[in-house]
Amino acid sequence: MPQVTNKLLKRQLKKAGIDLDTQPSLKSFEKLLFLIEQSYEDDDDSRRTIEHSLDVLSHEMREVINELEEAHKEAKLKDSLMFQQAKFAQMGEMISMIAHQWRQPLNNISITTAAMELDILFDKDNKEKLLKHTKDIASYSQYLSDTIDDFRNFFKVDKAMCDINFRELIDNVFNIIGESLLSNNIKVVQEFSFEENILTYSNELKHVIINIIKNAEDALLENNIYNPQIRIKTYKENSSAVLEISDNAGGVEKKYLSQIFNPYFSTKNKKNGTGLGLYMSKIIIEEHCRGKLEAFNKDDGCVFRIILNT
């Protein structure tokens, strides 16, 4: 007796009433052929059903992927628009800083030229004094020119990382905003324990540092802090370089601390805050510079920590 191992064929033989030990009748053989044919048709229907289901699923998956791609594009566009908005706001602040930076040298030029004019009117022809006046004017003019370069370079887009240390970054930053802090009698305390070079996007990092320091300045002025201070500290932690910027403005309210990096959130009044500066700063540090930006309250103020890999 032949051995049948296929389970489907066994069932079809049984349905057709065929016993392999005996000669099958023509009728039972025709029934077997019908069952086999029906089985192929059923398999074909099942295959078409499965193919159709796969087509539908594939179409639905493509729609979901398209929706996700569109959402991603919208998110990128939203981020780009927010970056642009934040940059315009920062440019407005930069113009104000230029006025602070230029006020003193322009005043000095005015005083020096007035002194020269008096010497000429009173016939006090002193060659050495005249030479000193012209050197002073040249020095003040060079300062104005350097300030223009600082601001122009500040808004250049970094296309490549460069080696720079925190002290150099901070010096560049204070060339831009130092006069504003000085005119508001804000003392800056610096402690550099880490002075090695780091590979980073220097202009973008300067954007972040300026934003944090300007926020500290605003908080100190808004809260009318006696003996206002901004403290800048650098150190190495494991394999990371850390820059801390803190103030004595009283800190951020606990209920707001977890929200300060959210877009459009601001603890400042509507006149002075866009709510994009810290949001932009966090993206720059964590997505561009592959670092970490965090904030917490300590002692008498708020601390911002920029952590970068070395």
C-alpha positions as a Python dict, from the first residue, in 0.01 Angstrom:
ca = {
    (1, 'M'): (0, 0, 0),
    (2, 'P'): (146, 336, -99),
    (3, 'Q'): (221, 569, 193),
    (4, 'V'): (58, 918, 184),
    (5, 'T'): (221, 1179, 408),
    (6, 'N'): (55, 1499, 283),
    (7, 'K'): (-222, 1584, 530),
    (8, 'L'): (-427, 1782, 277),
    (9, 'L'): (-415, 1493, 27),
    (10, 'K'): (-516, 1248, 300),
    (11, 'R'): (-825, 1460, 376),
    (12, 'Q'): (-914, 1488, 8),
    (13, 'L'): (-882, 1110, -41),
    (14, 'K'): (-1105, 1052, 259),
    (15, 'K'): (-1367, 1300, 131),
    (16, 'A'): (-1363, 1134, -209),
    (17, 'G'): (-1409, 792, -41),
    (18, 'I'): (-1094, 645, -190),
    (19, 'D'): (-920, 362, -13),
    (20, 'L'): (-571, 306, -150),
    (21, 'D'): (-597, -66, -73),
    (22, 'T'): (-875, -102, -334),
    (23, 'Q'): (-929, 11, -691),
    (24, 'P'): (-1108, 350, -684),
    (25, 'S'): (-1425, 396, -884),
    (26, 'L'): (-1450, 648, -1166),
    (27, 'K'): (-1695, 855, -961),
    (28, 'S'): (-1471, 871, -654),
    (29, 'F'): (-1171, 953, -875),
    (30, 'E'): (-1367, 1240, -1038),
    (31, 'K'): (-1463, 1364, -692),
    (32, 'L'): (-1095, 1359, -591),
    (33, 'L'): (-1001, 1563, -899),
    (34, 'F'): (-1279, 1812, -815),
    (35, 'L'): (-1155, 1846, -457),
    (36, 'I'): (-796, 1898, -574),
    (37, 'E'): (-910, 2161, -826),
    (38, 'Q'): (-1122, 2329, -559),
    (39, 'S'): (-823, 2331, -326),
    (40, 'Y'): (-611, 2509, -589),
    (41, 'E'): (-890, 2764, -641),
    (42, 'D'): (-919, 2819, -267),
    (43, 'D'): (-541, 2862, -244),
    (44, 'D'): (-553, 3108, -531),
    (45, 'D'): (-832, 3305, -361),
    (46, 'S'): (-638, 3304, -37),
    (47, 'R'): (-326, 3422, -219),
    (48, 'R'): (-521, 3704, -386),
    (49, 'T'): (-677, 3798, -53),
    (50, 'I'): (-337, 3806, 113),
    (51, 'E'): (-189, 4007, -177),
    (52, 'H'): (-478, 4254, -157),
    (53, 'S'): (-437, 4284, 219),
    (54, 'L'): (-65, 4344, 173),
    (55, 'D'): (-136, 4609, -92),
    (56, 'V'): (-381, 4784, 142),
    (57, 'L'): (-138, 4761, 432),
    (58, 'S'): (148, 4888, 216),
    (59, 'H'): (-67, 5182, 101),
    (60, 'E'): (-164, 5264, 458),
    (61, 'M'): (198, 5239, 571),
    (62, 'R'): (305, 5472, 288),
    (63, 'E'): (39, 5722, 398),
    (64, 'V'): (165, 5705, 756),
    (65, 'I'): (526, 5748, 635),
    (66, 'N'): (421, 6046, 421),
    (67, 'E'): (240, 6200, 717),
    (68, 'L'): (546, 6149, 938),
    (69, 'E'): (770, 6302, 671),
    (70, 'E'): (537, 6601, 641),
    (71, 'A'): (528, 6638, 1020),
    (72, 'H'): (909, 6621, 1025),
    (73, 'K'): (930, 6890, 756),
    (74, 'E'): (683, 7108, 946),
    (75, 'A'): (880, 7059, 1269),
    (76, 'K'): (1205, 7152, 1091),
    (77, 'L'): (1038, 7457, 937),
    (78, 'K'): (896, 7555, 1277),
    (79, 'D'): (1241, 7519, 1434),
    (80, 'S'): (1393, 7722, 1152),
    (81, 'L'): (1135, 8000, 1195),
    (82, 'M'): (1187, 8004, 1571),
    (83, 'F'): (1564, 8020, 1520),
    (84, 'Q'): (1515, 8312, 1281),
    (85, 'Q'): (1284, 8488, 1524),
    (86, 'A'): (1530, 8436, 1809),
    (87, 'K'): (1814, 8564, 1591),
    (88, 'F'): (1623, 8881, 1504),
    (89, 'A'): (1555, 8938, 1874),
    (90, 'Q'): (1922, 8885, 1953),
    (91, 'M'): (2023, 9122, 1674),
    (92, 'G'): (1806, 9388, 1838),
    (93, 'E'): (1994, 9330, 2162),
    (94, 'M'): (2324, 9346, 1973),
    (95, 'I'): (2238, 9692, 1839),
    (96, 'S'): (2177, 9807, 2195),
    (97, 'M'): (2511, 9656, 2299),
    (98, 'I'): (2689, 9838, 2014),
    (99, 'A'): (2552, 10164, 2153),
    (100, 'H'): (2695, 10075, 2496),
    (101, 'Q'): (3031, 9977, 2346),
    (102, 'W'): (3061, 10290, 2134),
    (103, 'R'): (2939, 10549, 2383),
    (104, 'Q'): (3264, 10574, 2583),
    (105, 'P'): (3517, 10579, 2294),
    (106, 'L'): (3303, 10830, 2102),
    (107, 'N'): (3288, 11046, 2414),
    (108, 'N'): (3666, 11019, 2450),
    (109, 'I'): (3717, 11121, 2087),
    (110, 'S'): (3491, 11421, 2142),
    (111, 'I'): (3683, 11526, 2456),
    (112, 'T'): (4021, 11481, 2285),
    (113, 'T'): (3927, 11683, 1976),
    (114, 'A'): (3783, 11957, 2200),
    (115, 'A'): (4115, 11973, 2390),
    (116, 'M'): (4306, 11997, 2062),
    (117, 'E'): (4077, 12276, 1946),
    (118, 'L'): (4136, 12473, 2269),
    (119, 'D'): (4512, 12433, 2234),
    (120, 'I'): (4493, 12571, 1880),
    (121, 'L'): (4268, 12862, 1985),
    (122, 'F'): (4506, 12961, 2264),
    (123, 'D'): (4817, 12906, 2049),
    (124, 'K'): (4943, 12629, 2274),
    (125, 'D'): (5144, 12456, 2008),
    (126, 'N'): (5279, 12153, 2198),
    (127, 'K'): (5403, 11892, 1954),
    (128, 'E'): (5421, 11609, 2208),
    (129, 'K'): (5072, 11684, 2341),
    (130, 'L'): (4933, 11702, 1987),
    (131, 'L'): (5098, 11371, 1901),
    (132, 'K'): (4948, 11210, 2213),
    (133, 'H'): (4600, 11339, 2119),
    (134, 'T'): (4626, 11195, 1767),
    (135, 'K'): (4745, 10858, 1904),
    (136, 'D'): (4453, 10853, 2146),
    (137, 'I'): (4206, 10925, 1865),
    (138, 'A'): (4365, 10651, 1653),
    (139, 'S'): (4333, 10409, 1947),
    (140, 'Y'): (3966, 10495, 2003),
    (141, 'S'): (3896, 10459, 1630),
    (142, 'Q'): (4067, 10119, 1624),
    (143, 'Y'): (3851, 10010, 1918),
    (144, 'L'): (3539, 10108, 1722),
    (145, 'S'): (3665, 9916, 1420),
    (146, 'D'): (3741, 9608, 1632),
    (147, 'T'): (3391, 9624, 1779),
    (148, 'I'): (3241, 9619, 1429),
    (149, 'D'): (3448, 9308, 1349),
    (150, 'D'): (3335, 9140, 1672),
    (151, 'F'): (2970, 9191, 1588),
    (152, 'R'): (3012, 9097, 1223),
    (153, 'N'): (3194, 8775, 1311),
    (154, 'F'): (2940, 8696, 1581),
    (155, 'F'): (2664, 8648, 1322),
    (156, 'K'): (2870, 8440, 1081),
    (157, 'V'): (2746, 8083, 1046),
    (158, 'D'): (3000, 7825, 1163),
    (159, 'K'): (3071, 7580, 881),
    (160, 'A'): (3341, 7389, 1065),
    (161, 'M'): (3447, 7321, 1419),
    (162, 'C'): (3753, 7498, 1553),
    (163, 'D'): (3989, 7459, 1849),
    (164, 'I'): (3919, 7723, 2113),
    (165, 'N'): (3927, 7747, 2493),
    (166, 'F'): (3668, 7884, 2734),
    (167, 'R'): (3881, 8184, 2834),
    (168, 'E'): (3910, 8297, 2471),
    (169, 'L'): (3536, 8250, 2422),
    (170, 'I'): (3454, 8451, 2734),
    (171, 'D'): (3697, 8730, 2633),
    (172, 'N'): (3527, 8751, 2292),
    (173, 'V'): (3187, 8760, 2459),
    (174, 'F'): (3287, 9045, 2693),
    (175, 'N'): (3420, 9242, 2397),
    (176, 'I'): (3055, 9248, 2288),
    (177, 'I'): (2856, 9279, 2613),
    (178, 'G'): (3113, 9387, 2870),
    (179, 'E'): (3025, 9758, 2853),
    (180, 'S'): (2659, 9682, 2927),
    (181, 'L'): (2751, 9489, 3243),
    (182, 'L'): (2995, 9761, 3348),
    (183, 'S'): (2739, 10039, 3304),
    (184, 'N'): (2493, 9843, 3521),
    (185, 'N'): (2757, 9792, 3795),
    (186, 'I'): (2743, 9413, 3763),
    (187, 'K'): (3056, 9248, 3896),
    (188, 'V'): (3190, 8950, 3699),
    (189, 'V'): (3385, 8687, 3892),
    (190, 'Q'): (3586, 8442, 3681),
    (191, 'E'): (3745, 8113, 3789),
    (192, 'F'): (3912, 7911, 3514),
    (193, 'S'): (4027, 7567, 3625),
    (194, 'F'): (4003, 7419, 3276),
    (195, 'E'): (4190, 7604, 3001),
    (196, 'E'): (4253, 7335, 2742),
    (197, 'N'): (4124, 7378, 2388),
    (198, 'I'): (3800, 7212, 2285),
    (199, 'L'): (3675, 7134, 1935),
    (200, 'T'): (3342, 7310, 1887),
    (201, 'Y'): (3139, 7563, 1686),
    (202, 'S'): (3274, 7878, 1850),
    (203, 'N'): (3022, 8132, 1717),
    (204, 'E'): (2725, 7916, 1810),
    (205, 'L'): (2870, 7862, 2156),
    (206, 'K'): (2917, 8239, 2191),
    (207, 'H'): (2547, 8286, 2107),
    (208, 'V'): (2460, 8057, 2397),
    (209, 'I'): (2701, 8221, 2644),
    (210, 'I'): (2577, 8569, 2557),
    (211, 'N'): (2215, 8460, 2591),
    (212, 'I'): (2275, 8311, 2937),
    (213, 'I'): (2474, 8612, 3061),
    (214, 'K'): (2215, 8859, 2925),
    (215, 'N'): (1939, 8659, 3102),
    (216, 'A'): (2140, 8683, 3426),
    (217, 'E'): (2185, 9058, 3372),
    (218, 'D'): (1811, 9104, 3315),
    (219, 'A'): (1726, 8903, 3628),
    (220, 'L'): (1968, 9105, 3840),
    (221, 'L'): (1824, 9436, 3717),
    (222, 'E'): (1458, 9327, 3741),
    (223, 'N'): (1506, 9209, 4100),
    (224, 'N'): (1706, 9518, 4199),
    (225, 'I'): (1982, 9302, 4349),
    (226, 'Y'): (2225, 9478, 4580),
    (227, 'N'): (2585, 9405, 4481),
    (228, 'P'): (2486, 9212, 4163),
    (229, 'Q'): (2729, 8943, 4049),
    (230, 'I'): (2772, 8700, 3762),
    (231, 'R'): (3010, 8411, 3828),
    (232, 'I'): (3183, 8221, 3548),
    (233, 'K'): (3358, 7895, 3630),
    (234, 'T'): (3528, 7629, 3416),
    (235, 'Y'): (3646, 7284, 3518),
    (236, 'K'): (3684, 6929, 3393),
    (237, 'E'): (3442, 6658, 3502),
    (238, 'N'): (3544, 6306, 3400),
    (239, 'S'): (3604, 6340, 3026),
    (240, 'S'): (3390, 6653, 2984),
    (241, 'A'): (3468, 7025, 2984),
    (242, 'V'): (3221, 7224, 3195),
    (243, 'L'): (3134, 7594, 3182),
    (244, 'E'): (2913, 7725, 3465),
    (245, 'I'): (2744, 8065, 3455),
    (246, 'S'): (2559, 8168, 3770),
    (247, 'D'): (2418, 8481, 3931),
    (248, 'N'): (2287, 8605, 4265),
    (249, 'A'): (1945, 8712, 4134),
    (250, 'G'): (1749, 8472, 4357),
    (251, 'G'): (1702, 8183, 4114),
    (252, 'V'): (1407, 8062, 3906),
    (253, 'E'): (1081, 7969, 4076),
    (254, 'K'): (1069, 7593, 4126),
    (255, 'K'): (743, 7557, 3929),
    (256, 'Y'): (906, 7723, 3625),
    (257, 'L'): (1249, 7557, 3636),
    (258, 'S'): (1146, 7254, 3427),
    (259, 'Q'): (989, 7480, 3160),
    (260, 'I'): (1260, 7736, 3092),
    (261, 'F'): (1392, 7550, 2785),
    (262, 'N'): (1045, 7520, 2626),
    (263, 'P'): (982, 7735, 2317),
    (264, 'Y'): (796, 8063, 2385),
    (265, 'F'): (819, 8018, 2761),
    (266, 'S'): (963, 8319, 2941),
    (267, 'T'): (974, 8444, 3298),
    (268, 'K'): (1042, 8795, 3168),
    (269, 'N'): (766, 9039, 3089),
    (270, 'K'): (625, 9033, 2736),
    (271, 'K'): (814, 9348, 2645),
    (272, 'N'): (1158, 9197, 2708),
    (273, 'G'): (1123, 8822, 2646),
    (274, 'T'): (1054, 8613, 2335),
    (275, 'G'): (1086, 8278, 2512),
    (276, 'L'): (1318, 8148, 2239),
    (277, 'G'): (1666, 8225, 2368),
    (278, 'L'): (1709, 7928, 2602),
    (279, 'Y'): (1520, 7698, 2365),
    (280, 'M'): (1764, 7791, 2088),
    (281, 'S'): (2057, 7757, 2327),
    (282, 'K'): (1961, 7404, 2427),
    (283, 'I'): (1930, 7294, 2063),
    (284, 'I'): (2269, 7448, 1979),
    (285, 'I'): (2445, 7274, 2269),
    (286, 'E'): (2272, 6935, 2252),
    (287, 'E'): (2212, 6890, 1877),
    (288, 'H'): (2489, 7094, 1717),
    (289, 'C'): (2770, 7072, 1973),
    (290, 'R'): (2669, 6723, 2096),
    (291, 'G'): (2683, 6840, 2457),
    (292, 'K'): (2439, 6906, 2740),
    (293, 'L'): (2280, 7223, 2879),
    (294, 'E'): (2113, 7217, 3219),
    (295, 'A'): (1988, 7467, 3476),
    (296, 'F'): (1931, 7446, 3850),
    (297, 'N'): (1900, 7673, 4152),
    (298, 'K'): (2189, 7696, 4396),
    (299, 'D'): (2255, 7924, 4691),
    (300, 'D'): (2130, 8270, 4594),
    (301, 'G'): (2072, 8228, 4221),
    (302, 'C'): (2044, 8014, 3911),
    (303, 'V'): (2325, 7808, 3758),
    (304, 'F'): (2353, 7713, 3391),
    (305, 'R'): (2594, 7431, 3306),
    (306, 'I'): (2730, 7376, 2957),
    (307, 'I'): (2889, 7029, 2934),
    (308, 'L'): (3096, 6945, 2627),
    (309, 'N'): (3292, 6634, 2536),
    (310, 'T'): (3669, 6684, 2510),
}
